[in-house]
């Protein structure tokens, strides 16, 4: 008997198969018991008829608790009415082996639960169809990221999680004692190490957890998140933007190809995603500020007017990004941010030292920044000056400075946040649902 995955059920119409999984829901109607069973790859309805099973087993199924683990054998048949993911197919039950009968007091029973309760039981919440679907999309996004980079000449290089100094900002570090070496910090980024790697390999990327000790409570922030960071030698800002739009387009197309059932179960309108094609619009920070200011002038909502206040030199907040992207159907590049709101290592704009060669990619539909990148400083003396201006310890950056002494070249790179990308492609409100076990300033359990 073939043991199959539910997501492959369409290949087995009319055949007898076995599935192994857990009972997500149960409904009994006299001589019929409907079991909605999940196996990790999908959800399928299994229909048990009293006449086909021993009486004791059928009576047991009528009382079987949610999340009991089972092995079910039966014939696959198409039925458009059958619920499930992908749906439209069901199994007529011939035999059932109950591997374990779950306890009756399952905390995540099929009813409304508050967010805090659900997060306290995140280890169980991920079994529910919505959370399962989101995390399946996440896995495909990660696979597509690597697929595009591996197929376009990039090499994966793992960078340290423990670092001797800050990369993005000294106020957002998680600190720890490191034996006799003094203090070390959880990495904010692998970028600086990848700048060393490109001098050996040309085009590289790292992918892993990054940590920011920002006391932020917004729906877009986590204290631990996963970031993809490509870095490229002999690459300027424009070339880097081309890489970003090609890779993002590939990711979107891969999700649309492989995760339609999951997106449908989430109620995601995919028509907007189907429009994602290069090239993406590009606007300068200067023009973006003007656009936001014009939008602010047009609104009659006092609260919105306050939220959209902007002056040249300010970084954009969520309201600014949301308003700006509402005018575009595709992700939009905003380039040339003020030097004062960006990291120390960004190349100055020619003739405008107050502006740096930086760019953010903002997702449409109000999802904001999903990628931040820049052309990096290639000049030793200018980089040393910036390190001093930012009050950073020169000794900790000695190795980084040496990269500008021995064969320095123009180079660029970016960081892409996995969780924000998942939120955008799934069309969900809060980033905490885009990672199996979210870490926020108020949560480190479970």
C-alpha positions in Angstrom: 0.0 0.0 0.0 1.4 3.4 -1.0 2.1 5.8 1.9 1.5 9.2 0.3 1.8 12.9 1.2 -1.5 14.8 1.1 -0.1 17.5 -1.2 0.4 14.7 -3.8 -3.1 13.3 -3.5 -4.2 14.5 -7.0 -1.9 11.8 -8.4 -3.8 9.0 -6.7 -7.4 9.4 -7.7 -9.2 6.0 -7.6 -6.3 4.3 -5.9 -6.1 2.9 -2.3 -3.5 4.8 -0.3 -2.3 5.3 3.3 -1.7 8.6 5.0 0.0 9.3 8.3 -1.0 12.4 10.3 -3.1 14.1 13.0 -6.8 14.7 13.3 -7.3 18.5 13.0 -11.1 18.3 13.2 -13.9 15.7 13.5 -17.6 15.8 12.6 -20.0 12.9 13.1 -23.3 12.6 11.3 -25.0 9.3 12.3 -23.4 6.6 10.2 -20.7 8.9 8.9 -17.6 10.4 10.6 -15.7 13.1 8.8 -12.0 13.5 9.9 -10.0 16.4 8.6 -6.5 15.0 8.8 -3.2 16.9 8.4 0.1 15.3 7.6 2.5 18.3 7.4 2.1 18.6 3.6 -1.6 19.3 3.5 -5.1 18.8 5.0 -7.5 16.1 3.6 -11.0 15.0 4.5 -11.3 11.3 5.4 -14.9 9.9 5.4 -15.5 6.9 7.6 -18.8 4.9 7.0 -20.1 2.8 9.9 -20.7 -0.2 7.6 -17.1 -0.3 6.5 -15.5 -0.5 10.0 -15.8 -2.6 13.1 -18.4 -1.1 15.4 -16.0 -0.5 18.3 -13.6 1.3 16.0 -16.3 3.5 14.5 -17.6 4.4 18.0 -14.0 5.2 18.9 -13.7 7.6 15.9 -16.9 9.4 17.0 -15.2 10.4 20.2 -11.6 10.8 18.9 -10.0 14.0 20.3 -8.5 16.7 18.2 -4.8 16.1 17.4 -4.9 12.4 17.9 -2.3 10.8 15.6 -3.6 8.3 13.1 -2.7 6.1 10.1 -5.6 5.9 7.7 -6.0 3.7 4.6 -8.6 4.2 2.0 -9.5 5.0 -1.6 -8.9 8.5 -3.0 -11.9 10.1 -4.8 -12.4 13.6 -6.3 -15.1 15.7 -4.7 -15.2 19.5 -5.3 -17.0 19.9 -2.0 -14.3 18.3 0.0 -12.5 20.7 2.3 -8.8 20.7 2.8 -5.6 22.1 1.4 -5.4 21.7 -1.5 -9.0 20.5 -1.2 -11.3 18.8 -3.7 -10.3 15.3 -2.8 -11.2 12.9 0.0 -10.4 9.5 1.3 -13.0 6.8 1.9 -11.7 5.2 5.0 -11.1 1.4 5.0 -9.0 1.1 8.1 -7.7 3.3 10.9 -4.8 2.8 13.3 -4.9 5.2 16.2 -1.2 5.8 17.1 -2.0 8.0 20.1 -5.3 9.3 21.4 -4.6 12.9 22.3 -5.7 14.3 25.7 -9.1 16.0 25.8 -7.8 19.3 27.1 -6.1 20.5 23.9 -5.3 24.2 24.5 -5.7 25.4 20.9 -9.2 23.9 20.4 -11.2 25.2 17.4 -12.4 28.5 18.8 -11.3 32.1 19.1 -8.1 32.6 21.0 -6.4 35.9 22.1 -3.0 36.8 20.5 -1.1 36.4 23.8 -2.7 33.0 24.5 -1.9 31.9 21.0 1.7 33.1 21.3 2.0 31.3 24.7 1.0 28.2 22.8 3.0 28.9 19.7 4.3 25.3 19.7 0.6 24.2 19.0 -0.6 27.3 17.1 1.7 26.4 14.2 -0.5 23.4 13.6 -3.4 25.5 12.6 -4.0 26.0 8.8 -3.2 29.7 8.7 0.0 29.4 10.6 1.0 26.3 8.7 0.4 28.0 5.4 2.4 31.1 6.3 5.4 29.0 7.4 5.2 26.8 4.2 5.3 30.0 2.1 8.3 31.1 4.3 10.2 27.9 3.4 9.6 28.4 -0.3 10.8 32.0 -0.1 14.0 30.9 1.5 14.4 28.2 -1.1 13.8 30.6 -3.9 16.3 33.1 -2.5 19.1 30.5 -2.4 18.0 29.1 -5.8 18.4 32.5 -7.5 21.7 33.3 -5.9 23.2 29.9 -6.4 22.2 30.0 -10.0 23.7 33.5 -10.6 27.3 33.0 -9.5 26.9 33.7 -5.7 28.6 31.5 -3.1 27.2 31.0 0.4 29.6 32.1 3.1 28.7 31.7 6.7 29.5 34.7 8.9 30.0 35.0 12.7 27.1 35.3 15.1 29.4 36.6 17.8 31.2 39.8 16.8 33.6 42.2 18.5 31.9 45.4 17.4 28.7 47.0 16.0 27.8 47.0 12.4 24.6 49.1 12.3 24.5 51.0 15.6 26.0 50.8 19.0 22.6 51.3 20.8 20.9 48.2 19.4 23.4 45.4 20.5 22.8 42.3 22.6 26.0 42.1 24.7 27.7 39.1 26.3 30.9 38.3 28.1 33.4 36.5 25.9 35.9 34.6 28.1 39.0 36.8 28.7 38.4 38.8 25.5 36.0 41.2 27.1 32.6 41.9 25.5 31.2 40.4 22.4 27.9 41.1 20.6 25.2 39.1 18.8 25.5 40.0 15.1 23.4 42.7 13.6 24.6 41.7 10.2 27.1 39.6 8.4 27.8 42.3 5.9 31.3 43.4 7.1 32.6 39.9 6.9 31.1 39.4 3.5 33.0 42.5 2.3 36.1 40.4 3.1 34.7 37.4 1.4 34.0 39.1 -1.9 37.7 40.0 -2.2 38.3 36.2 -2.3 35.1 35.0 -4.1 33.7 38.0 -6.1 30.0 37.4 -5.3 28.8 35.9 -2.0 25.8 35.8 0.4 25.2 34.8 4.0 21.9 33.8 5.4 21.1 33.5 9.1 19.7 35.0 12.3 20.4 38.6 13.1 19.7 40.4 16.4 18.6 44.0 17.1 18.1 45.2 20.7 15.6 47.9 19.5 12.8 48.5 22.0 10.3 48.6 19.1 6.7 47.3 19.4 5.6 47.8 15.8 4.1 45.1 13.7 7.2 45.2 11.5 9.9 44.5 14.1 11.4 41.5 15.9 14.5 41.3 18.1 15.6 38.1 16.3 15.0 37.7 12.6 16.5 36.1 9.5 18.3 38.1 6.9 19.7 37.3 3.4 22.8 39.4 2.7 24.4 39.3 -0.8 27.6 41.2 -1.4 29.2 41.9 -4.8 32.6 43.2 -5.9 32.9 45.5 -8.9 29.2 46.5 -8.4 27.7 50.0 -8.2 24.4 51.1 -6.9 22.5 50.8 -10.2 23.9 47.3 -10.8 22.8 46.2 -7.3 19.3 47.4 -7.9 19.1 45.2 -11.0 20.1 42.2 -8.9 17.5 43.0 -6.3 14.6 43.3 -8.8 15.6 40.1 -10.6 15.8 38.1 -7.4 12.6 39.5 -5.9 10.7 38.7 -9.1 12.1 35.2 -9.0 10.9 34.7 -5.4 7.4 36.0 -6.2 7.0 33.8 -9.2 8.2 30.7 -7.3 5.7 31.4 -4.5 2.9 31.8 -7.0 3.9 28.6 -8.7 4.4 26.4 -5.7 2.1 27.8 -2.9 -1.2 28.6 -4.6 -3.2 26.4 -2.2 -1.5 28.0 0.9 -2.1 31.5 -0.5 -5.7 30.7 -1.3 -6.3 29.3 2.3 -4.9 32.7 3.6 -7.3 34.6 1.4 -4.4 36.3 -0.4 -5.4 38.3 -3.5 -2.6 37.1 -5.8 -3.5 39.5 -8.6 -1.2 42.2 -7.2 1.7 39.7 -7.0 1.2 38.6 -10.6 2.1 42.1 -11.7 5.6 41.9 -10.2 8.0 42.2 -13.1 11.2 44.1 -13.7 12.0 47.0 -13.9 10.8 48.4 -10.6 10.2 52.2 -10.3 13.1 54.2 -8.9 12.8 57.5 -7.1 15.2 59.6 -5.2 14.8 60.3 -1.5 14.5 64.0 -2.5 11.5 63.3 -4.7 10.0 60.9 -2.2 10.0 63.6 0.5 8.2 65.9 -1.9 5.7 63.3 -2.8 4.9 62.6 0.9 4.6 66.3 1.7 2.2 66.7 -1.2 0.1 63.7 0.0 0.1 65.2 3.5 -1.2 68.5 2.1 -4.1 66.8 0.3 -5.4 64.8 3.3 -8.2 66.3 5.5 -7.5 63.8 8.4 -5.6 65.7 11.2 -4.2 62.4 12.5 -2.8 61.4 9.1 -1.4 64.9 8.6 0.5 64.5 11.9 1.8 61.0 11.0 3.0 62.2 7.5 5.1 65.1 8.8 8.4 65.0 7.0 11.5 67.2 6.6 14.5 66.6 4.5 17.0 64.6 6.6 14.5 62.5 8.4 14.3 58.7 7.9 11.0 57.3 6.8 8.6 55.7 9.3 5.9 53.2 8.5 3.2 55.8 7.7 5.5 57.5 5.2 6.4 54.2 3.5 2.8 53.1 3.4 1.6 56.3 1.9 4.4 56.3 -0.7 4.0 52.7 -1.8 0.2 53.2 -2.2 1.0 54.9 -5.5 2.9 52.0 -7.0 1.7 48.5 -8.0 5.3 47.1 -7.8 8.0 47.4 -5.2 9.7 50.8 -5.5 13.3 51.8 -5.0 14.0 54.9 -3.0 17.7 55.8 -3.3 20.0 58.6 -2.1 19.1 58.8 1.6 20.7 61.4 3.9 24.1 60.3 5.2 23.0 61.1 8.8 20.3 58.4 8.9 22.4 55.6 7.4 25.3 53.4 8.5 28.9 54.6 8.6 30.2 52.5 5.7 28.0 53.9 2.8 29.7 55.7 -0.1 28.9 59.4 -0.4 27.0 60.7 -3.4 29.4 62.5 -5.8 29.2 66.2 -5.1 26.7 65.8 -2.2 28.5 64.6 1.0 25.2 65.0 2.9 23.7 62.1 0.8 24.9 58.5 0.5 24.7 55.8 -2.2 22.0 53.9 -0.3 18.7 52.4 -1.5 15.7 50.8 0.2 13.2 48.6 -1.6 9.7 49.2 -0.4 7.0 46.6 -1.0 3.6 47.7 -2.2 0.3 47.4 -0.3 1.8 49.1 2.7 4.4 46.5 3.7 7.3 48.9 3.7 11.0 48.2 3.5 12.0 44.6 2.7 15.5 45.4 1.5 18.1 47.9 2.5 21.4 48.2 0.7 24.2 50.5 -0.5 27.3 51.0 -2.4 30.1 50.6 0.2 33.0 52.9 0.9 36.1 51.9 -1.1 38.4 54.6 0.2 40.6 53.9 3.3 40.9 57.4 4.6 37.2 58.3 4.2 36.2 55.1 6.0 38.6 55.8 8.9 37.1 59.3 9.2 33.6 57.9 9.4 34.5 55.3 12.0 35.9 58.1 14.2 32.8 60.3 13.5 30.5 57.5 14.7 32.6 57.0 17.8 33.5 53.4 16.9 36.6 51.7 18.2 39.2 51.8 15.4 41.1 48.7 16.7 37.9 46.6 16.3 37.7 47.6 12.7 41.4 47.2 11.8 40.7 44.2 9.6 37.8 45.9 7.9 40.0 48.9 7.1 42.7 46.7 5.7 40.2 45.6 2.9 40.7 49.2 1.6 44.5 48.8 1.5 44.9 45.6 -0.4 43.0 45.7 -3.7 40.0 47.8 -2.8 37.3 48.0 -5.5 33.8 49.5 -5.8 31.4 47.1 -4.2 27.8 46.9 -3.1 25.4 44.7 -1.1 22.1 44.5 0.6 20.1 42.8 3.4 16.7 41.3 2.7 14.5 40.6 5.7 12.8 37.2 5.4 9.9 37.9 7.8 8.9 41.2 6.2 9.0 39.4 2.8 6.8 36.6 4.1 4.3 39.2 5.6 4.0 40.9 2.2 3.6 37.8 0.1 1.1 36.2 2.5 -0.8 39.5 2.9 -0.8 39.3 6.7 -0.8 42.1 9.2 1.8 41.2 11.8 5.4 40.0 11.4 5.1 37.8 14.5 3.3 35.1 12.5 6.0 34.9 9.9 8.6 33.0 12.0 8.0 29.7 13.9 8.9 31.1 17.3 9.0 35.0 17.3 11.2 36.9 19.7 10.0 40.4 20.7 10.9 42.8 23.5 8.1 41.1 25.6 8.5 37.5 24.5 11.2 34.9 24.8 8.8 31.9 25.5 8.3 29.3 24.2 
